[in-house]
Amino acid sequence: MTATETRQGRETPRAGLWARVGDRLIVGGSTVGDEGRDGEIVGLHHADGTPPFDVRWSDTGRVTLVFPGPDARVQHFPPHDTKAATRS
C-alpha cells in the first residue's frame, strides 16, 4: 500500500484535489489533540469534480458547502454501478 492508499479506497494528494459523489472528505484537526472530521461528498459544483463540495459530516449529519483547505484530502471509492445494483 502506498502513502496515498487506504484499505477502503484511494486518497488523493492535496495538489489536484477532486472528488466524485460518494467519496469521503477528510479534514485534519487544527490543533493538537483535535482529530479533525470527515464526511461523505454528496454534491459537486463543477463537472470536473473540483471544489467546492457539498459534504454530509459524519459527526453532525449536516450538509455544508466546503472549500477544502491544505489539510484536506479525499478518499476515493469505486463508482457505484446502479445498473448492476438493480439487476435480479
Backbone as CSV, one residue per row, in Angstrom:
resi,resn,N_x,N_y,N_z,CA_x,CA_y,CA_z,C_x,C_y,C_z
1,MET,0.844,-1.174,0.000,0.000,0.000,0.000,0.894,1.243,0.000
2,THR,0.563,2.216,-0.841,1.358,3.437,-0.898,0.837,4.449,0.114
3,ALA,1.538,5.572,0.205,1.145,6.613,1.160,-0.213,7.214,0.828
4,THR,-0.666,7.078,-0.417,-1.956,7.665,-0.780,-3.056,6.623,-0.922
5,GLU,-2.853,5.420,-0.387,-3.878,4.386,-0.435,-4.314,4.008,0.973
6,THR,-5.535,3.551,1.091,-6.040,3.007,2.340,-6.695,1.678,2.026
7,ARG,-7.121,0.963,3.045,-7.775,-0.323,2.823,-9.089,-0.174,2.060
8,GLN,-9.850,0.877,2.328,-11.183,1.019,1.748,-11.197,1.799,0.443
9,GLY,-10.190,2.554,0.152,-10.194,3.357,-1.065,-8.887,4.093,-1.220
10,ARG,-8.775,4.852,-2.289,-7.562,5.631,-2.532,-7.790,7.074,-2.109
11,GLU,-6.740,7.707,-1.620,-6.812,9.112,-1.249,-5.997,9.919,-2.239
12,THR,-6.479,11.114,-2.557,-5.722,11.981,-3.448,-4.772,12.826,-2.625
13,PRO,-3.597,13.105,-3.170,-2.755,14.107,-2.519,-3.410,15.468,-2.691
14,ARG,-2.967,16.477,-1.966,-3.604,17.793,-1.965,-3.630,18.429,-3.354
15,ALA,-2.523,18.418,-4.084,-2.495,19.047,-5.407,-3.465,18.321,-6.326
16,GLY,-4.253,19.071,-7.057,-5.201,18.459,-7.973,-6.374,17.806,-7.271
17,LEU,-6.801,18.360,-6.154,-7.903,17.788,-5.380,-9.169,17.724,-6.223
18,TRP,-9.800,16.552,-6.273,-11.055,16.342,-6.991,-11.802,15.221,-6.295
19,ALA,-13.084,15.098,-6.604,-13.895,14.065,-5.952,-15.065,13.682,-6.834
20,ARG,-15.707,12.580,-6.449,-16.978,12.143,-7.021,-17.973,12.061,-5.870
21,VAL,-19.251,12.135,-6.199,-20.274,11.929,-5.179,-20.066,10.532,-4.605
22,GLY,-20.082,10.429,-3.283,-19.859,9.156,-2.603,-18.468,9.020,-2.024
23,ASP,-17.519,9.864,-2.470,-16.178,9.858,-1.882,-16.243,10.478,-0.491
24,ARG,-15.162,10.356,0.266,-15.107,10.877,1.625,-14.089,12.002,1.701
25,LEU,-14.500,13.140,2.279,-13.596,14.250,2.542,-13.098,14.105,3.971
26,ILE,-11.781,14.150,4.144,-11.165,14.034,5.462,-10.389,15.318,5.709
27,VAL,-10.716,16.005,6.789,-10.073,17.272,7.125,-9.329,17.091,8.432
28,GLY,-8.032,17.407,8.434,-7.214,17.261,9.629,-7.600,18.257,10.699
29,GLY,-7.302,17.913,11.946,-7.584,18.809,13.060,-6.698,20.037,13.018
30,SER,-7.196,21.141,13.554,-6.445,22.394,13.509,-5.581,22.624,14.742
31,THR,-5.778,21.814,15.785,-4.969,21.947,16.992,-4.518,20.571,17.464
32,VAL,-3.521,20.543,18.324,-3.037,19.288,18.881,-4.168,18.620,19.653
33,GLY,-4.380,17.340,19.394,-5.439,16.605,20.066,-6.766,16.621,19.327
34,ASP,-6.901,17.506,18.340,-8.120,17.562,17.540,-7.975,16.568,16.395
35,GLU,-8.844,15.565,16.362,-8.736,14.517,15.354,-9.250,14.947,13.988
36,GLY,-9.897,16.087,13.896,-10.451,16.525,12.630,-11.827,15.932,12.408
37,ARG,-12.270,15.974,11.165,-13.589,15.426,10.859,-13.611,14.876,9.445
38,ASP,-14.661,14.136,9.174,-14.812,13.557,7.851,-16.284,13.556,7.483
39,GLY,-16.527,13.433,6.196,-17.900,13.382,5.733,-17.984,12.876,4.311
40,GLU,-19.186,12.498,3.918,-19.437,11.997,2.569,-19.713,13.163,1.633
41,ILE,-19.085,13.142,0.481,-19.343,14.159,-0.531,-20.659,13.803,-1.209
42,VAL,-21.649,14.683,-1.048,-22.993,14.413,-1.569,-23.357,15.308,-2.748
43,GLY,-22.512,16.282,-3.058,-22.795,17.158,-4.185,-21.543,17.823,-4.706
44,LEU,-21.528,18.057,-6.015,-20.413,18.736,-6.673,-20.942,19.987,-7.358
45,HIS,-20.078,20.982,-7.490,-20.465,22.227,-8.142,-19.760,22.425,-9.477
46,HIS,-18.825,21.525,-9.805,-18.096,21.582,-11.073,-18.079,20.193,-11.692
47,ALA,-18.259,20.126,-13.007,-18.305,18.844,-13.712,-17.007,18.050,-13.584
48,ASP,-15.873,18.742,-13.385,-14.599,18.027,-13.275,-14.317,17.533,-11.856
49,GLY,-15.246,17.757,-10.925,-15.103,17.248,-9.565,-14.223,18.073,-8.650
50,THR,-13.838,19.271,-9.080,-13.013,20.130,-8.235,-13.889,20.871,-7.224
51,PRO,-13.278,21.353,-6.125,-14.043,22.051,-5.094,-14.732,23.296,-5.645
52,PRO,-15.785,23.723,-4.931,-16.243,23.274,-3.615,-17.106,22.018,-3.711
53,PHE,-17.306,21.399,-2.529,-18.110,20.190,-2.414,-19.237,20.414,-1.409
54,ASP,-20.355,19.714,-1.597,-21.380,19.615,-0.557,-21.038,18.363,0.234
55,VAL,-20.853,18.511,1.541,-20.395,17.406,2.388,-21.385,17.165,3.519
56,ARG,-21.770,15.892,3.710,-22.579,15.499,4.874,-21.601,14.994,5.926
57,TRP,-21.442,15.773,6.999,-20.460,15.459,8.036,-20.914,14.272,8.872
58,SER,-19.986,13.368,9.159,-20.325,12.155,9.915,-20.638,12.453,11.377
59,ASP,-20.101,13.552,11.910,-20.330,13.845,13.329,-21.651,14.563,13.599
60,THR,-22.206,15.256,12.606,-23.447,16.009,12.835,-24.577,15.622,11.886
61,GLY,-24.246,15.033,10.744,-25.253,14.711,9.747,-25.674,15.903,8.900
62,ARG,-25.140,17.076,9.195,-25.479,18.283,8.442,-24.711,18.330,7.135
63,VAL,-25.324,18.939,6.129,-24.678,19.127,4.833,-24.250,20.586,4.721
64,THR,-22.970,20.800,4.397,-22.455,22.156,4.237,-21.637,22.251,2.955
65,LEU,-21.498,23.478,2.459,-20.650,23.766,1.314,-19.227,23.922,1.832
66,VAL,-18.283,23.174,1.240,-16.914,23.163,1.751,-15.931,23.541,0.648
67,PHE,-15.075,24.495,0.960,-13.923,24.834,0.141,-12.717,24.275,0.896
68,PRO,-12.244,23.065,0.558,-11.207,22.401,1.355,-9.909,23.194,1.414
69,GLY,-9.302,23.193,2.597,-8.019,23.834,2.804,-6.873,22.858,2.592
70,PRO,-5.656,23.283,2.928,-4.474,22.445,2.694,-4.411,21.193,3.565
71,ASP,-5.224,21.127,4.603,-5.220,19.953,5.484,-6.255,18.912,5.067
72,ALA,-6.883,19.098,3.906,-7.947,18.191,3.459,-7.418,17.190,2.436
73,ARG,-8.048,16.017,2.432,-7.758,15.008,1.414,-9.058,14.285,1.094
74,VAL,-9.090,13.647,-0.057,-10.282,12.925,-0.496,-9.965,11.444,-0.574
75,GLN,-10.816,10.646,0.028,-10.709,9.195,-0.077,-11.693,8.771,-1.161
76,HIS,-11.151,8.206,-2.247,-11.972,7.807,-3.391,-12.467,6.380,-3.228
77,PHE,-13.679,6.155,-3.676,-14.276,4.826,-3.707,-14.683,4.527,-5.138
78,PRO,-14.755,3.252,-5.516,-15.190,2.930,-6.878,-16.589,3.479,-7.127
79,PRO,-16.841,3.975,-8.349,-18.185,4.477,-8.647,-19.211,3.365,-8.521
80,HIS,-20.400,3.728,-8.092,-21.481,2.753,-7.963,-22.029,2.424,-9.343
81,ASP,-22.235,1.150,-9.611,-22.868,0.714,-10.854,-24.344,0.511,-10.548
82,THR,-25.151,1.533,-10.824,-26.571,1.465,-10.467,-27.303,0.397,-11.263
83,LYS,-26.855,0.102,-12.479,-27.493,-0.946,-13.275,-27.279,-2.311,-12.634
84,ALA,-26.051,-2.568,-12.150,-25.758,-3.856,-11.511,-26.546,-4.006,-10.222
85,ALA,-26.753,-2.904,-9.509,-27.467,-2.963,-8.231,-28.949,-3.270,-8.423
86,THR,-29.499,-2.947,-9.600,-30.931,-3.164,-9.813,-31.232,-4.461,-10.564
87,ARG,-30.188,-5.178,-10.979,-30.405,-6.450,-11.680,-30.896,-7.524,-10.732
88,SER,-31.716,-8.426,-11.239,-32.236,-9.516,-10.410,-31.338,-10.713,-10.499
